[in-house]
């Protein structure tokens, strides 16, 4: 058995990230396009097109990467599929955390003890 993570483009333009255990990811794409599961997200947005897939040796690695991809923004998925590592890195930067952790609130509260003058 082989393990795959894949990204589909649905007819409404959205991306769908999924995983599959089987011999060939094309079998799973066929299932999506033929509506074998009416409860699936892709059922309403057929046909779908396979944009990217990767085979994994370990099923736990497959699940972990699928969850990681599902958490990414559309722009980050697109940069990943283009292999645009500079853009992917840029999109990976936190927009809420300070770039220098010493300026972060937690560090200021728990960082190195400050010396105070004694009078």
PyMOL commands that set and color helices and strands:
alter all, ss='L'
color gray80, all
select helices_A, chain A and resi 25-33+41-45+59-70+74-82+85-92+101-103+105-110
alter helices_A, ss='H'
color red, helices_A
select strands_A, chain A and resi 2-9+15-22+49-56
alter strands_A, ss='S'
color yellow, strands_A
deselect
rebuild
show_as cartoon
